[in-house]
Amino acid sequence: MGQYMLSVHMVEGEGAPSDEEIQQAFKDVDALNEEIQKAGAWVFAGGLEPAETATVVREEQGKILTTDGPFVEGKEHIGGFWVLDVADLDEALAWAKRATVACRGAVEVRPFQENPES
């Protein structure tokens, strides 16, 4: 078993979906979430506010600085994610295929680093 993050990527400036499409996507994601939970793969998931609401905290020369806006300047940002506990990459990819349809966004699949103490 391993944990994987399935992150949903949003692109700024793409045509905004209609309210009807957004509501259907919410329903589809809710249904997928229920299936993931029933399968025992659920660890955690959540949607994120837009990237412009981010605050970046960093250390520079011994001082802590905070700045408004996303860390990465660009048009693509993470809009939400799932953390799943699954058998392997193939199972994570199977969930990602369903997730990209449900949320109508590109989904990146990345394994968590293994904990050497496990």
C-alpha positions as CSV (number, residue, x, y, z in Angstrom):
1,M,0.0,0.0,0.0
2,G,1.1,3.5,-0.7
3,Q,-0.3,7.0,-0.5
4,Y,-0.7,9.1,-3.6
5,M,-1.8,12.7,-4.1
6,L,-4.2,13.3,-7.0
7,S,-4.0,17.1,-7.6
8,V,-6.5,18.9,-9.8
9,H,-5.0,21.6,-11.9
10,M,-6.9,24.7,-13.0
11,V,-5.9,27.1,-15.8
12,E,-6.6,30.8,-15.3
13,G,-8.3,32.5,-18.3
14,E,-9.9,29.4,-19.6
15,G,-13.6,29.8,-20.4
16,A,-15.6,29.7,-17.2
17,P,-18.1,26.8,-17.1
18,S,-21.8,27.6,-16.6
19,D,-23.4,27.5,-13.2
20,E,-25.2,24.3,-14.3
21,E,-21.9,22.7,-15.3
22,I,-20.3,23.7,-12.0
23,Q,-23.2,22.2,-10.0
24,Q,-23.0,18.9,-12.0
25,A,-19.2,18.7,-11.4
26,F,-19.8,19.1,-7.7
27,K,-22.3,16.3,-7.8
28,D,-20.0,14.1,-9.8
29,V,-17.1,14.7,-7.4
30,D,-19.3,14.0,-4.4
31,A,-20.3,10.7,-6.0
32,L,-16.7,9.8,-6.7
33,N,-15.7,10.8,-3.1
34,E,-18.3,8.3,-1.8
35,E,-17.0,5.6,-4.0
36,I,-13.4,6.2,-2.9
37,Q,-14.5,6.1,0.8
38,K,-16.4,2.9,0.3
39,A,-13.4,1.3,-1.4
40,G,-11.3,2.2,1.6
41,A,-8.8,4.3,-0.3
42,W,-9.9,7.7,1.2
43,V,-7.4,9.6,3.3
44,F,-8.3,13.2,2.7
45,A,-9.5,15.5,0.0
46,G,-10.4,19.2,-0.4
47,G,-10.9,22.0,-2.9
48,L,-8.8,25.1,-2.7
49,E,-9.7,28.8,-3.0
50,P,-8.2,30.6,-6.0
51,A,-4.5,31.0,-6.1
52,E,-4.7,34.8,-5.6
53,T,-5.8,34.1,-2.0
54,A,-2.5,32.4,-1.2
55,T,0.1,33.7,1.2
56,V,3.7,32.7,0.8
57,V,5.9,32.4,3.9
58,R,9.7,32.1,3.5
59,E,12.9,32.6,5.3
60,E,15.6,34.8,3.8
61,Q,18.8,35.6,5.6
62,G,17.3,34.8,9.0
63,K,14.1,36.8,8.5
64,I,10.7,35.4,7.9
65,L,8.9,37.2,5.0
66,T,5.3,36.9,4.0
67,T,4.0,37.9,0.6
68,D,0.6,37.8,-1.1
69,G,-0.2,35.6,-4.0
70,P,0.8,32.2,-5.1
71,F,4.4,31.0,-4.8
72,V,4.6,30.1,-8.5
73,E,3.7,32.8,-10.9
74,G,1.8,31.3,-13.7
75,K,-1.6,30.5,-15.2
76,E,-1.8,27.0,-13.8
77,H,-2.6,26.3,-10.2
78,I,-3.8,23.4,-8.0
79,G,-7.5,23.8,-7.5
80,G,-8.0,20.8,-5.2
81,F,-6.7,17.3,-4.4
82,W,-7.3,13.9,-3.0
83,V,-4.9,11.9,-0.9
84,L,-5.5,8.2,-1.4
85,D,-4.1,5.0,0.2
86,V,-4.0,2.4,-2.6
87,A,-2.1,-0.8,-3.5
88,D,0.0,0.8,-6.3
89,L,0.3,3.4,-9.0
90,D,-2.1,1.5,-11.3
91,E,-4.9,1.8,-8.7
92,A,-4.0,5.5,-8.2
93,L,-4.2,6.0,-12.0
94,A,-7.6,4.2,-12.2
95,W,-9.0,6.7,-9.6
96,A,-7.4,9.6,-11.4
97,K,-9.1,8.6,-14.7
98,R,-12.4,8.9,-12.9
99,A,-11.4,12.1,-11.1
100,T,-10.5,14.0,-14.3
101,V,-13.9,13.2,-15.7
102,A,-15.7,14.2,-12.4
103,C,-13.9,17.4,-11.8
104,R,-13.4,18.4,-15.4
105,G,-9.7,19.3,-14.9
106,A,-6.3,17.7,-15.4
107,V,-5.3,15.4,-12.5
108,E,-1.6,14.9,-11.6
109,V,-0.8,11.7,-9.7
110,R,2.3,11.7,-7.4
111,P,3.4,9.2,-4.8
112,F,4.3,10.3,-1.3
113,Q,7.8,9.6,-0.2
114,E,8.0,6.4,1.9
115,N,8.5,6.8,5.6
116,P,11.7,4.8,6.4
117,E,10.3,4.2,9.9
118,S,7.2,2.3,8.5
